[in-house]
Amino acid sequence: MQDYLSIESKTDLVSIESFPLPALMEGVSYDENKEINGYFIKQVNSLFANLLGLSKEELIGVDLKEIYPYLDSIKEELSYTFKDEIESSGTFKFELFADGLNMWFDVFVKVIDEENQIVTFNECTERKLNEEELKESGARFKSLYENSTIGIYRTTPEGEILLANPALLDIVGYDSFEELKSIDLNTDYNREKFINEIEKYGLVKGFESKWKTSDGNYINIIESARAVRNGKGKTLYYEGSVEDITERIESEGKLSDLSNVFVEMGVDALENIDILVSKACEIIGGEWSAFYCYDDEKGIIKIHSGYNIPPDFPREFKAEGHICYEASITSSELFIIEDVRKTEFLESDSFIKDFGLRAFLGYTVVNEIIHRSLCVAFGEEREFSETESRIISTLGKALSLEYQRYDIEQSLINAREDAEGASKAKSQFIANMSHEIRTPLNGIMGFTEMLVFEEEDEGKKMMLKMVEKSGNQLLDLLNDLLEYSRFESGKIELEPAEFNLYRVLNDIENYFKPVANSKNLIFALETNCVEEQIVVGDELKVRQVLINVVNNAIKFTNEGFVNVEANIVEQGGNLLFEIVVADSGIGINKKQLVEIFDEFKQLDFYLTKKNKGTGLGLTITKRLVDMMAGTIRVESEPNNGSRFIVEIPFTSGILTNRELNMNISGEQKGAELRKIKILLAEDNEANQFLIKALTKSKNWDITVVENGQEAVEAFKKDEFNLILMDVQMPLMNGYEATMMIRDIEKERGTHVPIIALTAYAMKSDKDMCIEAGMDDYISKPFKRQIFLDSIEGFLAE
């Protein structure tokens, strides 16, 4: 380059070959007006020729337009500057991009005289590319700096703001940088901690604090910055970025509140609905919230649940035009109205003006025939964040689930009530039918028993016994149905007490031995070590189990034997009672064994033997055994008999003196009675006659009345030793009559035994009799001796 710059005259042209850079000498041609007309090559050095891949000879005389593709574009610039260059330094420089070479050059022009110039080419492609990249980078940074949504700043360590982009101005609410410069950042939250960290580590990342805005409020920000230091380590300034995270912090708080909502919820669907509706308003910050139910058929809206609703806001109104109704049916789920004044609802919904409503956020809960939605109302127009939209959607979906659960629960409650009503109606029907059947059956069986006792003609006596047997079968059927209905209605309970287990077994033997003998069956009872064993349990249910199992064995055994074996052993401090009933009857196949304890099941094999019944006996037995925590199983084969094994746990007990004294027979007590006055309240003529006939042999004076009112009047006028009280009677029933008699006795200071005499046979019926003030209960139809023993027991006392 020094050689190039030292050329002063034509005599120096020969030295161009020695230039270290590609170079040429160009000639300048002029027109007649002395204006530059063109340029042509006079001489080139080898470096230039090699650069173009041509020889020197090929280049001499070439128009420079062929070498400079853009010569026309720079010609004018060269012309304007030519005289200036001559007058000053005599040199000229410009940049040239060679398309064919894909290179940039710094072109240096040395003016020798008006006709000659020396041109030198210095490649600068790398520099030029770096410059272009820096230029583009600067442009990108400028765009990022000016258009970024994140605030960018530069401050002194003392807090003076040196630089701030538009986003930072927006974040803190200032219109110009001059206003922002007046802020002292060191007065903001946690600034001392920020400075300590950046000075210690040279940078901070994700630093959360608060900055004051132009309106005096504080916003939550997250800041990242670095300290710029000189060569000696002194901090020159801080530069960093700031992001407003106020909305994020608020959203996190709202989402946390949303999570707590589900912690507060319990098992009651209605309470959960109220919680969801109230929390929607509280979390999002509305004026009030409501869960609407829309009935399209009636065209009305009902508020199912509301929170903070004005007292005068109607709870039921026309749906058409109402904002929450119209918005919900036209949107898929979420509906947002940020300024209701910009919608048609301002005129269609009168409540908007009446209650000063401006914005709504809602969610369609159910979109079926009946529409429902969760709606939050606001008194000012506002924008809703994505978080708030997610919150209302989440609460709306939860509300939908809770309402569906509420619907299901209501359906179940209604179904349960219907089932309970049906069960109650069924039980009441069975009880009524039992009463209606037992009343005439009492007369049939009572008179039959008397006629059998008095009849001497064996033929007639046999027919009467068949009538009596048929009556007993009918009574058994009735008792099975009644017992089953008690199980179905859940009215059977255990009543444990001490009793003599041996006496129960002895009664079973005394009852069934004649029955077995009548079929020419051998009946045997083995009690082993059960003699005089006192246990605690429900005696009546134990008796019923034994009666059902033994009766079943006798019924399905036509020849051979029925054996009953009883054992009792200690087991873990308690007593385990085991009874095995074995027979030589028809037996059961394995397939039918699995159904033997099912309701209303009578095995086909049994039916071929013409054995009749309800099919409930073993079902009731199984349920009774289960109630007493026992077990029952059966072993059987067709034509080889059956073995029923029953096990029932008991605890041991000791009989009281009162129970021992109960062994005194009614006949012994009756012998001591003299001239007894009994009041009989009974409206059925047949039963009146039967009771008189049954007591004919006794020295009893019986006064008969036909309803409860007459019973009370008779009691007022006369004194009685005992009252037999029917329950169902015209004018006044037995319960009412008993209570009135007990009131009279309180004034007299007396107590007359009252025995219920009724065809109602449920345990609940007995309980009602006792609660009304009666002393005992006899169910129709009854056996003569049982009836007399019960009366004589009270008369003896």
C-alpha positions, 0 to 999 in steps of 0.5 A: 500500500505504501508503494501505491500511495507513493506514486506521483507521476507516470514515471512510477507506473512500472512499479505497479507489478510490485504492489502486494495487492491486486492493482491496475492502472486505468485510463480516463477518457473524456467527451468534447465537453471535457466530461468523463466518458469512460474508463479502460485498463492500461496496465495490471499486475499479476495478482489482479490477473490471477484474481480474475483468472485471465492473462495481462494481455487479455485485460489490457484495453478492456472497458472497466464496465466489464470488470466493475458490474456496477460501474454505472451506479458509482460513476456519478459518485466518482464524478462528483468527488473526482475534483474534490479528491484531486484538490485534497489528497488525490485519493478516493476509496469505495467498497465493491462487491464482485458478483463473479467472485462472491467477494467484497473489496475495498477499492483504493483509487489514486489519481495520477493526473486527469488521464491516469488513475491507479486502482488497488483491490483489498479483499474485505469479505470477512469484515464486511460479513461481520459488519452485516451480522453486527448490523443485523444483530443490532437491528434484532436487539433493537427490535427485541429491546423495543418490542419485548413484553419483558422489561429491560433496564440498566441502572447504577449500583445506587439505583439510578435508572440509565436505560429502560425499554417501553415494556418496563415503562408499561410495567411500572405505568410511566409514559416516558423515560424522563418520568421513570428516571425519578424513581429510586429503586432502592426504596423497593421491597428486598432491594438490599437483598438484591444488591447483596446477591448481585455484588456477591455472585455477579448475577441474580436469577429469578429474584422475586420482589415488589416494585412501586408503580406510578399510581403508588401501588405495588406489583409482584415482579421477577428479576434477573440481572448481572453486574457489569464491571471494569478491568479492576472489578469495579461495578459500572452498572447493572443490566437485567430484565423484569417481568410482572408476575402479579397476575401469576401470583394472584392465579396461584393464590386462586388455584390454591383456594380452588384446591382448598374447596375440595378439601372442605367438601363432604358427603352431602351433595346439597351442602357441596353444591352450596360450597361450590357456588359460594367459592366461585364468587369468593375466588374470582372476586364477583359480586354474587354467584348463583346456580341456575336451573332452567325449565324449558317446558315452563320457560322459567329459571329457578335459583337452586343455590346462591351466594351473596344474592341481593335479598330483593333478587327474585328466586324464580323468573322468566328465562327468555332474555335473561343473560345467564340463560341465553348465554349458556344455551348459545355457548358450548360450556364456558361463557364470558361477558366482559362488558354487558353494555356492549351486548343485546342483554342490556335491554333484554335483561331488566335485572342488569340495570336494576342491580347494576351488573356489568360483567358475567363469567359462567359455565354451562353445567348441564345442557339437556332438556333442563339447562343449568349453569353456574354464573358469577356476576360483577358490578364493573366491566373487567377482563377475565384471565385464563386462570379464572376461566379454568377455575369457573370451568373446574367448579362448574364440572364439579358442580355438575358431578355433585348435582348428578350425585344429588339426582341419583341420591334423590332417586335412591331415596325415592326408590327406597321410600317406594320400596319401604312403602311397598314392604310396609303395605305388603306387611300390613296386607299380610297382617290384615289377611292373617287377622281375617283368616285367624278370626274364623279359623279360631272358631273352626278349630276351637269348636272342632277340638270340643266336638272331637273331645265330646264325640263318641261315634268313631266315624264322625270323630275321624272326620272331625280329626281330619277337619282339625288336621286341615285347620292345623295345616292352614294355621302352619301355612299362615304362620310361615307367611307371617314369619316370612313377612316379619323377616322381610320387614326387619321386625324380628329381633333376638330376645335372649333370656335364661331357659332350660334347654332340656325342657325344650327338647322334652317338649319337642319329644312329647309333641312329635312322638304321637305325630310320628307314631301316627305314621308308624315311624320310630321316633327317638330322642337322645339328649346325652349330657343336655339334662337340666342344662340352663343356657342364655338365648332366645327360647322361642326361636330355638323352639321354632328351629327345632320344630321346623327341622323335626317336622320337616323330617317327619313330613318327608319320611313315609316309613322307617325312623326319625332320630333326634340327637342333641349334644352340648359342649364347652367351647372357648368359655361358651356352650355350643348346642348341636342337634342332628335330625336324621331320617330314613325318608326320600332324600335329596339329590346334590343338585337340589341341595343348593336350593333347599334353603331358598324362598318359596322352593319345594323340590320337584321330587318332594312334589311328586310325593304330594307334600304340600306347603309354602316352601318357607319352612327351611328358609325361615329356619336358616334365617333364625339360625343365622340370627343366633350366629349358628349354622345349619347344613344338610347331608342327603342322598335320594332314597337314603334319607337326610341328616340336618345338623344345627349348631347354635352358640349359647352362654350358661345361665341359672334359672330363677325361682320364678321360672321354676315356679312356672312349672306348676300346672295350670290345672293345679292353680285352677283347682284353687279358683272360686267364682271368678268374674271375667269381662270378654270384649269380642265382636265376633259371635262365633268367638263369643260362643267358643270362649263360653264353651271352652270355659264352661267347665270352669266356675267363671262368670263371663260378661260379654260386650261387643266393642271397646266402649261397652267394655269401658262402661262395663268396667266402670259399673262392675268389678272383674278379676280379669279382662279378655280384650279383642283388639279390632272392634267397632266404635273403640278398639282394644288399645283405646279401651285398655288405656281408658281402663288403666286411667280409671284404675289410677283413681281406684288404686287397683290393677286388673289383668288384661289379656289381648285376644286377637288374630293379629300375630306379629311381634309388633302387635304384641308390643303394641298390646303391652305398650297400651297397658295389657298384661299378656297376649293370646294369638287366635286361633288357640288351643283350649289348654293353652288358653285356659293355662294362660288365664289361670296363671294370671288368676292364681297371681 
